């Protein structure tokens, strides 16, 4: 059996759902879990990632970052690695300033 929970994407608070017996329930808070059901790993300060990659997987943004810059000194890429996995976020610019980023893309 699979249970689905609808959440408000603005604040992560559960929205009312109707259960199989017809009763209504609101989940008071949402906790992100990995596809294996484990909570995201935390660093020494207890920080965990809340960012997702372009495939909806948790990105360990609390890990160390590697940055590259273009000739103008603008941030070009932000890279995070953990346990053999690597994610890259690429930034683009217009003459007037930042234009967009790619989101976290698993390599």
N, C-alpha and C positions, 0 to 999 in steps of 0.2 A: 504494500500500500504506500502511496506517496501523498504527503501532506503539502499543500501549497499555502504560503502565507503572503498576503499582499502587504506591502509596506509603502509608506509615504516616502518618496525619494528625497524630499527636502530635509527631513529630520530623522528618518529611520524608525519612526514610531509605527507600530502596526495599525492597519486599517481593519475595520470590522470584517469578519469572515463568518459564513454560515457553515456550521459543522454538519456532519452526516445526519445527526439526530434532529436537525432543525434549529438548534440553539445557536446564538450569536456569541462570538468571542473576539476580544481585541488583545493581541499580543502586546504587552507593555513595552518591550524593547527587542531589538534584533541584534544578534551576535553573528558576525561573519565566521564561517568555518571553511576549511579547505575542502576540496572534492573528496578527500579521504575521511572527512568528518572531524578532523583535528582542528583545534583553534590555531590561528596563525602564530608562528614563532614570535617571540619578543626579544628585544635586545636587553642589555643589562639594566636599563632604566625602566623596563616594562613596556616600551613603546611597541606597538604592532602596526602593521600596514592597514590602511583603509582604502587604498587605491587599487583599482582593477585595471588589467590590461585590455587590449582591444578584443580579446576573446572572453572577457569576464572573469579571468583568473586573478587571484590576489598577487600583487606585486610587493615584495619585501622592501619598501622604500625606506625603512629604518636602517637598512644595511648601508655600507659605504658606497659613495657615488664616484664615478669617473666622468669628468666633463671635457668637452672639446669646444673650441671657440673659432669663429671665422676671422678673416683678416681685419675686420672692423672691431673685433673684441666682443662681438655678440655671442651668446651661448648657442652652439650648434647642436650638440647632443648631450644628453644626460644618460648614463649607463649604470645599471644596478645588476649585480650578480649574486647568486646564492645557490649553493649545492649543485653547481654545474649548469644552472639556468641563467640566462642573461636577457634583460629587457632594455630596450633603448627608446628614448623619447627624442624626437628630432624637431627642432624649432626652425621656423622660417620667418623672414622679415621683409618688409617693404621699405622704401626710402623714408617713410614717416615713422617707422617703428615696428614692433612685433606684429606678425600677421597671424600665425597659428602654430600649433604643435600637433604632432602625430598621435599623441596618446602613447601609452606604454605598449610597445610591440615586442613580443617574445621572439628572440632570435633562434 
